[in-house]
Amino acid sequence: MSKEKVKLVYSRDEMLKLNKDTLWERGKVTIEDIAQIAYQQQSKYYKDVPYAMCLESVEKILTYRDIFHHIQFAAEVDRLAEEKLFKGPIQDILYYDLGLFGIDETIGLDIARNYGAIGQTNFGDIDVNKHGVVARLNEEGKKEGTVHTMLDDIVGAIAAAASTRVAQVMNENLALENPTYRKVSIFDLEGEVKDK
């Protein structure tokens, strides 16, 4: 008896659409909501950060295969917990979003890790301070019958990754705009220190 052929691989466009649909269905989250958090974070460092770049960054991140798997998995875990389909203590841990349960943050960190230590730092800021739509998801998740245990961290992590991508693009643009900008290596600085 052979298994029926099923679709396991999706194109970037398909993943983007499925991710956008899942975020909307689970928490009425839009790419604009996520981009707003990235914009808020980067506006502290760049006065002219383009909001369009934040939107573009969120969309790009939503096309990555690993991110697709994280979003789809996390949304399904929340749905199953919301419908009380888990057994044992994990049902209550997920349903009531136990504070000491850290797997949701671990999944968020894994998304943010795509953009290195800065991505993880940005995620920490969003997770602790509950910026934008993350605050709404967190509050809704405390209401009876709604589970956002995974979703608030997933959304925060996407925003953190987008924020970090924006910083990287802005720095690259700055380097390209100013060809006279003095680029030095640690070895160049070493000589200056010895001369003093």
Contact map, one row per residue, 1 for C-alpha under 8 A:
1110000000000000000000000000000000000000000000000000000000000000000000000000000000000000000000000000000000000000000000000000000000000000000000000000000000000000000000000000000000000000000000000000
1111000000000000000000000000000000000000000000000000000000000000000000000000000000000000000000000000000000000000000000000000000000000000000000000000000000000000000000000000000000000000000000000000
1111100000000000000000000000000000000000000000000000000000000000000000000000000000000000000000000000000000000000000000000000000000000000000000000000000000000000000000000000000000000000000000000000
0111110000000000000000000000000000000000000000000000000000000000000000000000000000000000000000000000000000000000000000000000000000000000000000000000000000000000000000000000000000000000000000000000
0011111000000000000000000000000000000000000000000000000000000000000000000000000000000000000000000000000000000000000000000000000000000000000000000000000000000000000000000000000000000000000000000000
0001111100000000000000000000000000000000000000000000000000000000000000000000000000000000000000000000000000000000000000000000000000000000000000000000000000000000000000000000000000000000000000000000
0000111111000000000000000000000000000000000000000000000000000000000000000000000000000000000000000000000000000000000000000000000000000000000000000000000000000000000000000000000000000000000000000000
0000011111000000000000000000000000000000000000000000000000000000000000000000000000000000000000000000000000000000000000000000000000000000000000000000000000000000000000000000000000000000000000000000
0000001111100000000000000000000000000000000000000000000000000000000000000000000000000000000000000000000000000000000000000000000000000000000000000000000000000000000000000000000000000000000000000000
0000001111110110000000000000000000000000000000000000000000000000000000000000000000000000000000000000000000000000000000000000000000000000000000000000000000000000000000000000000000000000000000000000
0000000011111110000000000000000000000000000000000000000000000000000000000000000000000000000000000000000000000000000000000000000000000000000000000000000000000000000000000000000000000000000000000000
0000000001111111000000000000000000000000000000000000000000000011100000000000000000000000000000000000000000000000000000000000000000000000000000000000000000000000000000000000000000000000000000000000
0000000000111111100000000000000000000000000000000000000000000010000000000000000000000000000000000000000000000000000000000000000000000000000000000000000000000000000000000000000000000000000000000000
0000000001111111110000000000000000000000000000000000000000000000000000000000000000000000000000000000000000000000000000000000000000000000000000000000000000000000000000000000000000000000000000000000
0000000001111111111000000000000000000000000000000000000000000111100100000000000000000000000000000000000000000000000000000000000000000000000000000000000000000000000000000000000000000000000000000000
0000000000011111111100000000000000000000000000000000000000100110000100000000000000000000000000000000000000000000000000000000000000000000000000000000000000000000000000000000000000000000000000000000
0000000000001111111110000000000000000000000000000000000000000000000000000000000000000000000000000000000000000000000000000000000000000000000000000000000000000000000000000000000000000000000000000000
0000000000000111111111000000000000000000000000000000000000000000000000000000000000000000000000000000000000000000000000000000000000000000000000000000000000000000000000000000000000000000000000000000
0000000000000011111111100000000000000000000000000000000000000100000100110000000000000000000000000000000000000000000000000000000000000000000000000000000000000000000000000000000000000000000000000000
0000000000000001111111110000011000000000000000000000000000000100000000000000000000000000000000000000000000000000000000000000000000000000000000000000000000000000000000000000000000000000000000000000
0000000000000000111111111000000000000000000000000000000000000000000000000000000000000000000000000000000000000000000000000000000000000000000000000000000000000000000000000000000000000000000000000000
0000000000000000011111111100000000000000000000000000000000000000000000110010000000000000000000000000000000000000000000000000000000000000000000000000000000000000000000000000000000000000000000000000
0000000000000000001111111111110000000000000000000000000000000000000000000010000000000000000000000000000000000000000000000000000000000000000000000000000000000000000000000000000000000000000000000000
0000000000000000000111111111110000000000000000000000000000000000000000000000000000000000000000000000000000000000000000000000000000000000000000000000000000000000000000000000000000000000000000000000
0000000000000000000011111111100000000000000000000000000000000000000000000000000000000000000000000000000000000000000000000000000000000000000000000000000000000000000000000000000000000000000000000000
0000000000000000000001111111100000000000000000000000000000000000000000000010001000000000000000000000000000000000000000000000000000000000000000000000001000000000000000000000000000000000000000000000
0000000000000000000000111111100000000000000000000000000000000000000000000000000000000000000000000000000000000000000000000000000000000000100000000001001000000000000000000000000000000000000000000000
0000000000000000000000111111110000000000000000000000000000000000000000000000000000000000000000000000000000000000000000000000000000000000000000000000000000000000000000000000000000000000000000000000
0000000000000000000000111111111011000000000000000000000000000000000000000000000000000000000000000000000000000000000000000000000000001000000000000000000000000000000000000000000000000000000000000000
0000000000000000000100110001111111000000000000000000000000000000000000000000000000000000000000000000000000000000000000000000000000000000000000000000000000000000000000000000000000000000000000000000
0000000000000000000100000000111111100000000000000000001001100000000000000000000000000000000000000000000000000000000000000000000000000000000000000000000000000000000000000000000000000000000000000000
0000000000000000000000000000011111110000000000000000001000000000000000000000000000000000000000000000000000000000000000000000000000000000000000000000000000000000000000000000000000000000000000000000
0000000000000000000000000000111111111000000000000000000000000000000000000000000000000000000000000000000000000000000000000000000000011000000000000000000000000000000000000000000000000000000000000000
0000000000000000000000000000111111111100000000000000000001000000000000000000000000000000000000000000000000000000000000000000000000011000000000000000000000110110000000000000000000000000000000000000
0000000000000000000000000000001111111110000000000010011011000000000000000000000000000000000000000000000000000000000000000000000000000000000000000000000000000010010000000000000000000000000000000000
0000000000000000000000000000000111111111000000000010010000000000000000000000000000000000000000000000000000000000000000000000000000010000000000000000000000000000000000000000000000000000000000000000
0000000000000000000000000000000011111111100000000000000000000000000000000000000000000000000000000000000000000000000000000000000000111000000000000000000000000010001000000000000000000000000000000000
0000000000000000000000000000000001111111110000000000010000000000000000000000000000000000000000000000000000000000000000000000000000000000000000000000000000000011011001000000000000000000000000000000
0000000000000000000000000000000000111111111000001110010000000000000000000000000000000000000000000000000000000000000000000000000000000000000000000000000000000000001000000000000000000000000000000000
0000000000000000000000000000000000011111111100000000000000000000000000000000000000000000000000000000000000000000000000000000000000000000000000000000000000000000000000000000000000000000000000000000
0000000000000000000000000000000000001111111110000000000000000000000000000000000000000000000000000000000000000000000000000000000000000000000000000000000000000000001000000000000000000000000000000000
0000000000000000000000000000000000000111111111001000000000000000000000000000000000000000000000000000000000000000000000000000000000000000000000000000000000000000001001100000000000000000000000000000
0000000000000000000000000000000000000011111111111000000000000000000000000000000000000000000000000000000000000000000000000000000000000000000000000000000000000000000000000000000000000000000000000000
0000000000000000000000000000000000000001111111100000000000000000000000000000000000000000000000000000000000000000000000000000000000000000000000000000000000000000000000000000000000000000000000000000
0000000000000000000000000000000000000000111111100000000000000000000000000000000000000000000000000000000000000000000000000000000000000000000000000000000000000000000000000000000000000000000000000000
0000000000000000000000000000000000000000011111111000000000000000000000000000000000000000000000000000000000000000000000000000000000000000000000000000000000000000000000000000000000000000000000000000
0000000000000000000000000000000000000000001111111000000000000000000000000000000000000000000000000000000000000000000000000000000000000000000000000000000000000000000000000000000000000000000000000000
0000000000000000000000000000000000000000001001111100000000000000000000000000000000000000000000000000000000000000000000000000000000000000000000000000000000000000000000000000000000000000000000000000
0000000000000000000000000000000000000010011001111110100000000000000000000000000000000000000000000000000000000000000000000000000000000000000000000000000000000000000000000100000000000000000000000000
0000000000000000000000000000000000000010000000011111110000000000000000000000000000000000000000000000000000000000000000000000000000000000000000000000000000000000000000000000000000000000000000000000
0000000000000000000000000000000000110010000000001111111000000000000000000000000000000000000000000000000000000000000000000000000000000000000000000000000000000000000000000000000000000000000000000000
0000000000000000000000000000000000000000000000000111111100000000000000000000000000000000000000000000000000000000000000000000000000000000000000000000000000000000000000000000000000000000000000000000
0000000000000000000000000000000000000000000000001111111110000000000000000000000000000000000000000000000000000000000000000000000000000000000000000000000000000000000001000000000000000000000000000000
0000000000000000000000000000000000110110000000000111111111000000000000000000000000000000000000000000000000000000000000000000000000000000000000000000000000000000011001000000000000000000000000000000
0000000000000000000000000000001100100000000000000011111111100000000000000000000000000000000000000000000000000000000000000000000000000000000000000000000000000000000000000000000000000000000000000000
0000000000000000000000000000000000000000000000000001111111110000000000000000000000000000000000000000000000000000000000000000000000000000000000000000000000000000000000000000000000000000000000000000
0000000000000000000000000000000000100000000000000000111111111000000000000000000000000000000000000000000000000000000000000000000000000000000000000000000000000000011011000000000000000000000000000000
0000000000000000000000000000001001100000000000000000011111111100000000000000000000000000000000000000000000000000000000000000000000000000000000000000000000000110110000000000000000000000000000000000
0000000000000001000000000000001000000000000000000000001111111110000000000000000000000000000000000000000000000000000000000000000000000000000000000000000000000000000000000000000000000000000000000000
0000000000000000000000000000000000000000000000000000000111111111000000000000000000000000000000000000000000000000000000000000000000000000000000000000000000000000000000000000000000000000000000000000
0000000000000000000000000000000000000000000000000000000011111111001000000000000000000000000000000000000000000000000000000000000000000000000000000000000000000100110000000000000000000000000000000000
0000000000000011001100000000000000000000000000000000000001111111001100000000000000000000000000000000000000000000000000000000000000000000000000000000000000000100000000000000000000000000000000000000
0000000000011011000000000000000000000000000000000000000000111111101100000000000000000000000000000000000000000000000000000000000000000000000000000000000000000000000000000000000000000000000000000000
0000000000010010000000000000000000000000000000000000000000011111111100000000000000000000000000000000000000000000000000000000000000000000000000000000000000000000000000000000000000000000000000000000
0000000000010010000000000000000000000000000000000000000000000011111110000000000000000000000000000000000000000000000000000000000000000000000000000000000000000000000000000000000000000000000000000000
0000000000000000000000000000000000000000000000000000000000000001111111000000000000000000000000000000000000000010000000000000000000000000000000000000000000000000000000000000000000000000000000000000
0000000000000000000000000000000000000000000000000000000000001111111111100000000000000000000000000000000000000010000000000000000000000000000000000000000000000000000000000000000000000000000000000000
0000000000000011001000000000000000000000000000000000000000000111111111110000000000000000000000000000000000000000000000000000000000000000000000000000000000000000000000000000000000000000000000000000
0000000000000000000000000000000000000000000000000000000000000000111111111000000000000000000000000000000000000000000000000000000000000000000000000000000000000000000000000000000000000000000000000000
0000000000000000000000000000000000000000000000000000000000000000011111111100000000000000000000000000000000100010000000000000000000000000000000000000000001000000000000000000000000000000000000000000
0000000000000000001001000000000000000000000000000000000000000000001111111110000000000000000000000000000000000000000000000000000000000000000000000000000001000000000000000000000000000000000000000000
0000000000000000001001000000000000000000000000000000000000000000000111111111000000000000000000000000000000000000000000000000000000000000000000000000000000000000000000000000000000000000000000000000
0000000000000000000000000000000000000000000000000000000000000000000011111111100000000000000000000000000000000000000000000000000000000000000000000000000000000000000000000000000000000000000000000000
0000000000000000000000000000000000000000000000000000000000000000000001111111110000000000000000000000000000000000000000000000000000000000000000000000011001000000000000000000000000000000000000000000
0000000000000000000001100100000000000000000000000000000000000000000000111111111000000000000000000000000000000000000000000000000000000000000000000000011000000000000000000000000000000000000000000000
0000000000000000000000000000000000000000000000000000000000000000000000011111111100000000000000000000000000000000000000000000000000000000000000000000000000000000000000000000000000000000000000000000
0000000000000000000000000000000000000000000000000000000000000000000000001111111110000000000000000000000000000000000000000000000000000000000000000000010000000000000000000000000000000000000000000000
0000000000000000000000000000000000000000000000000000000000000000000000000111111111000000000001000000000000000000000000000000000000000000000000000011111000000000000000000000000000000000000000000000
0000000000000000000000000100000000000000000000000000000000000000000000000011111111100000000000000000000000000000000000000000000000000000000000000010000000000000000000000000000000000000000000000000
0000000000000000000000000000000000000000000000000000000000000000000000000001111111111100000000000000000000000000000000000000000000000000000000000000000000000000000000000000000000000000000000000000
0000000000000000000000000000000000000000000000000000000000000000000000000000111111111100001001100000000000000000000000000000000000000000000000000010000000000000000000000000000000000000000000000000
0000000000000000000000000000000000000000000000000000000000000000000000000000011111111000000000100000000000000000000000000000000000000000000000001110000000000000000000000000000000000000000000000000
0000000000000000000000000000000000000000000000000000000000000000000000000000001111111000000000000000000000000000000000000000000000000000000000000000000000000000000000000000000000000000000000000000
0000000000000000000000000000000000000000000000000000000000000000000000000000000111111100001000100000000000000000000000000000000000000000000000000000000000000000000000000000000000000000000000000000
0000000000000000000000000000000000000000000000000000000000000000000000000000000111111110001000000000000000000000000000000000000000000000000000000000000000000000000000000000000000000000000000000000
0000000000000000000000000000000000000000000000000000000000000000000000000000000110011111011000000000000000000000000000000000000000000000000000000000000000000000000000000000000000000000000000000000
0000000000000000000000000000000000000000000000000000000000000000000000000000000000001111111000000000000000000000000000000000000000000000000000000000000000000000000000000000000000000000000000000000
0000000000000000000000000000000000000000000000000000000000000000000000000000000000000111111100000000000000000000000000000000000000000000000000000000000000000000000000000000000000000000000000000000
0000000000000000000000000000000000000000000000000000000000000000000000000000000000000011111110000000000000000000000000000000000000000000000000000000000000000000000000000000000000000000000000000000
0000000000000000000000000000000000000000000000000000000000000000000000000000000000000111111111000000000000000000000000000000000000000000000000000000000000000000000000000000000000000000000000000000
0000000000000000000000000000000000000000000000000000000000000000000000000000000010011111111111100000000000000000000000000000000000000000000000000000000000000000000000000000000000000000000000000000
0000000000000000000000000000000000000000000000000000000000000000000000000000000000000001111111111000000000000000000000000000000000000000000000000000000000000000000000000000000000000000000000000000
0000000000000000000000000000000000000000000000000000000000000000000000000000000000000000111111111100100000000000000000000000000000000000000000000000000000000000000000000000000000000000000000000000
0000000000000000000000000000000000000000000000000000000000000000000000000000010010000000011111111100000000000000000000000000000000000000000000000010100000000000000000000000000000000000000000000000
0000000000000000000000000000000000000000000000000000000000000000000000000000000011010000001111111000000000000000000000000000000000000000000000000110100000000000000000000000000000000000000000000000
0000000000000000000000000000000000000000000000000000000000000000000000000000000000000000000111111100000000000000000000000000000000000000000001000010100000000000000000000000000000000000000000000000
0000000000000000000000000000000000000000000000000000000000000000000000000000000000000000000111111110100000000000000000000000000000000000000011000011100000000000000000000000000000000000000000000000
0000000000000000000000000000000000000000000000000000000000000000000000000000000000000000000011011111100000000000000000000000000000000000000000000000000000000000000000000000000000000000000000000000
0000000000000000000000000000000000000000000000000000000000000000000000000000000000000000000000001111110000000000000000000000000000000000000000000000000000000000000000000000000000000000000000000000
0000000000000000000000000000000000000000000000000000000000000000000000000000000000000000000000000111110000000000000000000000000000000000000000000000000000000000000000000000000000000000000000000000
0000000000000000000000000000000000000000000000000000000000000000000000000000000000000000000010001111111100000000000000000000000000000000000000000000000000000000000000000000000000000000000000000000
0000000000000000000000000000000000000000000000000000000000000000000000000000000000000000000000000011111111000000000000000000000000000000000000000000000000000000000000000000000000000000000000000000
0000000000000000000000000000000000000000000000000000000000000000000000000000000000000000000000000000111111100000000000000000000000000000000000000000000000000000000000000000000000000000000000000000
0000000000000000000000000000000000000000000000000000000000000000000000000000000000000000000000000000111111110000000000000000000000000000000000000000110011000000000000000000000000000000000000000000
0000000000000000000000000000000000000000000000000000000000000000000000000000000000000000000000000000011111111000000000000000000000000000000000000000000010000000000000000000000000000000000000000000
0000000000000000000000000000000000000000000000000000000000000000000000000000000000000000000000000000011111111100000000000000000000000000000000000000000000000000000000000000000000000000000000000000
0000000000000000000000000000000000000000000000000000000000000000000001000000000000000000000000000000001111111110000000000000000000000000000000000000000011000000000000000000000000000000000000000000
0000000000000000000000000000000000000000000000000000000000000000000000000000000000000000000000000000000111111111000000000010000000000000000000000000000011011000000000000000000000000000000000000000
0000000000000000000000000000000000000000000000000000000000000000000000000000000000000000000000000000000011111111100000010010000000000000000000000000000000001000000000000000000000000000000000000000
0000000000000000000000000000000000000000000000000000000000000000000000000000000000000000000000000000000001111111110000000000000000000000000000000000000000000000000000000000000000000000000000000000
0000000000000000000000000000000000000000000000000000000000000000011001000000000000000000000000000000000000111111110000000000000000000000000000000000000001001100100000000000000000000000000000000000
0000000000000000000000000000000000000000000000000000000000000000000000000000000000000000000000000000000000011111111100110110000000000000000000000000000000001101100000000000000000000000000000000000
0000000000000000000000000000000000000000000000000000000000000000000000000000000000000000000000000000000000001111111110110000000000000000000000000000000000000000100000000000000000000000000000000000
0000000000000000000000000000000000000000000000000000000000000000000000000000000000000000000000000000000000000111111100100000000000000000000000000000000000000000100000000000000000000000000000000000
0000000000000000000000000000000000000000000000000000000000000000000000000000000000000000000000000000000000000001111111110000000000000000000000000000000000000000100110000000000000000000000000000000
0000000000000000000000000000000000000000000000000000000000000000000000000000000000000000000000000000000000000001111111110000000000000000000000000000000000000000000000000000000000000000000000000000
0000000000000000000000000000000000000000000000000000000000000000000000000000000000000000000000000000000000000000101111111000000000000000000000000000000000000000000000000000000000000000000000000000
0000000000000000000000000000000000000000000000000000000000000000000000000000000000000000000000000000000000000000001111111100000000000000000000000000000000000000000100000000000000000000000000000000
0000000000000000000000000000000000000000000000000000000000000000000000000000000000000000000000000000000000000001111111111110000000000000000000000000000000000001101100000000000000000000000000000000
0000000000000000000000000000000000000000000000000000000000000000000000000000000000000000000000000000000000001001101111111111000000000000000000000000000000000001000000000000000000000000000000000000
0000000000000000000000000000000000000000000000000000000000000000000000000000000000000000000000000000000000000000000011111111100000000000000000000000000000000000000000000000000000000000000000000000
0000000000000000000000000000000000000000000000000000000000000000000000000000000000000000000000000000000000000001000001111111110000000000000000000000000000000001101100000000000000000000000000000000
0000000000000000000000000000000000000000000000000000000000000000000000000000000000000000000000000000000000011001000000111111111000000000000000000000000000011011100000000000000000000000000000000000
0000000000000000000000000000000000000000000000000000000000000000000000000000000000000000000000000000000000000000000000011111111100000000000000000000000000000000000000000000000000000000000000000000
0000000000000000000000000000000000000000000000000000000000000000000000000000000000000000000000000000000000000000000000001111111111000000000000000000000000000000000000000000000000000000000000000000
0000000000000000000000000000000000000000000000000000000000000000000000000000000000000000000000000000000000000000000000000111111111100100000000000000000000011001000000000000000000000000000000000000
0000000000000000000000000000000000000000000000000000000000000000000000000000000000000000000000000000000000000000000000000011111111100100000000000000000010010000000000000000000000000000000000000000
0000000000000000000000000000000000000000000000000000000000000000000000000000000000000000000000000000000000000000000000000001111111000000000000000000000000000000000000000000000000000000000000000000
0000000000000000000000000000000000000000000000000000000000000000000000000000000000000000000000000000000000000000000000000000111111100000000000000000000000000000000000000000000000000000000000000000
0000000000000000000000000000000000000000000000000000000000000000000000000000000000000000000000000000000000000000000000000000111111111110010000000000000000000000000000000000000000000000000000000000
0000000000000000000000000000000000001000000000000000000000000000000000000000000000000000000000000000000000000000000000000000011011111110000000000000000000000000000000000000000000000000000000000000
0000000000000000000000000000000011011000000000000000000000000000000000000000000000000000000000000000000000000000000000000000000001111111000000000000000000000000000000000000000000000000000000000000
0000000000000000000000000000100011001000000000000000000000000000000000000000000000000000000000000000000000000000000000000000000001111111100000000000000000000000000000000000000000000000000000000000
0000000000000000000000000000000000000000000000000000000000000000000000000000000000000000000000000000000000000000000000000000011001111111110000000000000110110000000000000000000000000000000000000000
0000000000000000000000000000000000000000000000000000000000000000000000000000000000000000000000000000000000000000000000000000000001111111111000000000000100000000000000000000000000000000000000000000
0000000000000000000000000000000000000000000000000000000000000000000000000000000000000000000000000000000000000000000000000000000000011111111100000000000000000000000000000000000000000000000000000000
0000000000000000000000000010000000000000000000000000000000000000000000000000000000000000000000000000000000000000000000000000000000001111111110000001001100000000000000000000000000000000000000000000
0000000000000000000000000000000000000000000000000000000000000000000000000000000000000000000000000000000000000000000000000000000001000111111111000001100100000000000000000000000000000000000000000000
0000000000000000000000000000000000000000000000000000000000000000000000000000000000000000000000000000000000000000000000000000000000000011111111100000000000000000000000000000000000000000000000000000
0000000000000000000000000000000000000000000000000000000000000000000000000000000000000000000000000000000000000000000000000000000000000001111111100111000000000000000000000000000000000000000000000000
0000000000000000000000000000000000000000000000000000000000000000000000000000000000000000000000001000000000000000000000000000000000000000111111110111100000000000000000000000000000000000000000000000
0000000000000000000000000000000000000000000000000000000000000000000000000000000000000000000000011000000000000000000000000000000000000000011111110110000000000000000000000000000000000000000000000000
0000000000000000000000000000000000000000000000000000000000000000000000000000000000000000000000000000000000000000000000000000000000000000001111111100000000000000000000000000000000000000000000000000
0000000000000000000000000000000000000000000000000000000000000000000000000000000000000000000000000000000000000000000000000000000000000000000011111100000000000000000000000000000000000000000000000000
0000000000000000000000000000000000000000000000000000000000000000000000000000000001000000000000000000000000000000000000000000000000000000000000111110000000000000000000000000000000000000000000000000
0000000000000000000000000000000000000000000000000000000000000000000000000000000001000000000000100000000000000000000000000000000000000000000111111111000000000000000000000000000000000000000000000000
0000000000000000000000000000000000000000000000000000000000000000000000000000011011000000000001111000000000000000000000000000000000000000000111001111100000000000000000000000000000000000000000000000
0000000000000000000000000010000000000000000000000000000000000000000000000000010000000000000000001000000000000000000000000000000000000000110110000111111100000000000000000000000000000000000000000000
0000000000000000000000000000000000000000000000000000000000000000000000000000010000000000000001111000000100000000000000000000000000000000010010000011111110000000000000000000000000000000000000000000
0000000000000000000000000000000000000000000000000000000000000000000000000110110000000000000000000000000100000000000000000000000000000000000000000001111111000000000000000000000000000000000000000000
0000000000000000000000000110000000000000000000000000000000000000000000000110010000000000000000000000000000000000000000000000000000000000100000000001111111100000000000000000000000000000000000000000
0000000000000000000000000000000000000000000000000000000000000000000000000000000000000000000000000000000000000000000000000000000000000110110000000001111111110000000000000000000000000000000000000000
0000000000000000000000000000000000000000000000000000000000000000000000000000000000000000000000000000000110110000000000000000001000000100000000000000111111111000000000000000000000000000000000000000
0000000000000000000000000000000000000000000000000000000000000000000001100100000000000000000000000000000100110010000000000000000000000000000000000000011111111100000000000000000000000000000000000000
0000000000000000000000000000000001000000000000000000000000000000000000000000000000000000000000000000000000000000000000000000000000000100000000000000001111111110000000000000000000000000000000000000
0000000000000000000000000000000001000000000000000000000000000000000000000000000000000000000000000000000000010000000000000010011000000100000000000000000111111111000000000000000000000000000000000000
0000000000000000000000000000000000000000000000000000000000000000000000000000000000000000000000000000000000011011000000000010010000000000000000000000000011111111100000000000000000000000000000000000
0000000000000000000000000000000001000000000000000000000001001100000000000000000000000000000000000000000000000011000000000000000000000000000000000000000001111111110000000000000000000000000000000000
0000000000000000000000000000000001101100000000000000000001000000000000000000000000000000000000000000000000000000000000000010000000000000000000000000000000111111111000000000000000000000000000000000
0000000000000000000000000000000000000100000000000000000000000000000000000000000000000000000000000000000000000001000000110110010000000000000000000000000000011111111100000000000000000000000000000000
0000000000000000000000000000000000000000000000000000000001001000000000000000000000000000000000000000000000000011111000100110000000000000000000000000000000001111111110000000000000000000000000000000
0000000000000000000000000000000000100100000000000000010011001000000000000000000000000000000000000000000000000000000000000000000000000000000000000000000000000111111111000000000000000000000000000000
0000000000000000000000000000000000001110110000000000010010000000000000000000000000000000000000000000000000000000000000100100000000000000000000000000000000000011111111100000000000000000000000000000
0000000000000000000000000000000000000000000000000000000000000000000000000000000000000000000000000000000000000000001001100100000000000000000000000000000000000001111111110000000000000000000000000000
0000000000000000000000000000000000000000000000000000000010000000000000000000000000000000000000000000000000000000001000000000000000000000000000000000000000000000111111111000000000000000000000000000
0000000000000000000000000000000000000100010000000000110010000000000000000000000000000000000000000000000000000000000000000000000000000000000000000000000000000000011111111100000000000000000000000000
0000000000000000000000000000000000000000010000000000000000000000000000000000000000000000000000000000000000000000000000000000000000000000000000000000000000000000001111111110000000000000000000000000
0000000000000000000000000000000000000000000000000000000000000000000000000000000000000000000000000000000000000000000000000000000000000000000000000000000000000000000111111111000000000000000000000000
0000000000000000000000000000000000000000000000000000000000000000000000000000000000000000000000000000000000000000000000000000000000000000000000000000000000000000000011111111100000000000000000000000
0000000000000000000000000000000000000000000000001000000000000000000000000000000000000000000000000000000000000000000000000000000000000000000000000000000000000000000001111111110000000000000000000000
0000000000000000000000000000000000000000000000000000000000000000000000000000000000000000000000000000000000000000000000000000000000000000000000000000000000000000000000111111111000000000000000000000
0000000000000000000000000000000000000000000000000000000000000000000000000000000000000000000000000000000000000000000000000000000000000000000000000000000000000000000000011111111100000000000000000000
0000000000000000000000000000000000000000000000000000000000000000000000000000000000000000000000000000000000000000000000000000000000000000000000000000000000000000000000001111111110000000000000000000
0000000000000000000000000000000000000000000000000000000000000000000000000000000000000000000000000000000000000000000000000000000000000000000000000000000000000000000000000111111111000000000000000000
0000000000000000000000000000000000000000000000000000000000000000000000000000000000000000000000000000000000000000000000000000000000000000000000000000000000000000000000000011111111101000000000000000
0000000000000000000000000000000000000000000000000000000000000000000000000000000000000000000000000000000000000000000000000000000000000000000000000000000000000000000000000001111111100000000000000000
0000000000000000000000000000000000000000000000000000000000000000000000000000000000000000000000000000000000000000000000000000000000000000000000000000000000000000000000000000111111100000000000000000
0000000000000000000000000000000000000000000000000000000000000000000000000000000000000000000000000000000000000000000000000000000000000000000000000000000000000000000000000000011111111000000000000000
0000000000000000000000000000000000000000000000000000000000000000000000000000000000000000000000000000000000000000000000000000000000000000000000000000000000000000000000000000001111111000000000000000
0000000000000000000000000000000000000000000000000000000000000000000000000000000000000000000000000000000000000000000000000000000000000000000000000000000000000000000000000000000001111100000000000000
0000000000000000000000000000000000000000000000000000000000000000000000000000000000000000000000000000000000000000000000000000000000000000000000000000000000000000000000000000001001111110000000000000
0000000000000000000000000000000000000000000000000000000000000000000000000000000000000000000000000000000000000000000000000000000000000000000000000000000000000000000000000000000000011111000000000000
0000000000000000000000000000000000000000000000000000000000000000000000000000000000000000000000000000000000000000000000000000000000000000000000000000000000000000000000000000000000001111100000000000
0000000000000000000000000000000000000000000000000000000000000000000000000000000000000000000000000000000000000000000000000000000000000000000000000000000000000000000000000000000000000111111110000000
0000000000000000000000000000000000000000000000000000000000000000000000000000000000000000000000000000000000000000000000000000000000000000000000000000000000000000000000000000000000000011111110000000
0000000000000000000000000000000000000000000000000000000000000000000000000000000000000000000000000000000000000000000000000000000000000000000000000000000000000000000000000000000000000001111111000000
0000000000000000000000000000000000000000000000000000000000000000000000000000000000000000000000000000000000000000000000000000000000000000000000000000000000000000000000000000000000000001111111100000
0000000000000000000000000000000000000000000000000000000000000000000000000000000000000000000000000000000000000000000000000000000000000000000000000000000000000000000000000000000000000001111111110000
0000000000000000000000000000000000000000000000000000000000000000000000000000000000000000000000000000000000000000000000000000000000000000000000000000000000000000000000000000000000000001111111111000
0000000000000000000000000000000000000000000000000000000000000000000000000000000000000000000000000000000000000000000000000000000000000000000000000000000000000000000000000000000000000000011111111100
0000000000000000000000000000000000000000000000000000000000000000000000000000000000000000000000000000000000000000000000000000000000000000000000000000000000000000000000000000000000000000001111111110
0000000000000000000000000000000000000000000000000000000000000000000000000000000000000000000000000000000000000000000000000000000000000000000000000000000000000000000000000000000000000000000111111111
0000000000000000000000000000000000000000000000000000000000000000000000000000000000000000000000000000000000000000000000000000000000000000000000000000000000000000000000000000000000000000000011111111
0000000000000000000000000000000000000000000000000000000000000000000000000000000000000000000000000000000000000000000000000000000000000000000000000000000000000000000000000000000000000000000001111111
0000000000000000000000000000000000000000000000000000000000000000000000000000000000000000000000000000000000000000000000000000000000000000000000000000000000000000000000000000000000000000000000111111
0000000000000000000000000000000000000000000000000000000000000000000000000000000000000000000000000000000000000000000000000000000000000000000000000000000000000000000000000000000000000000000000011111
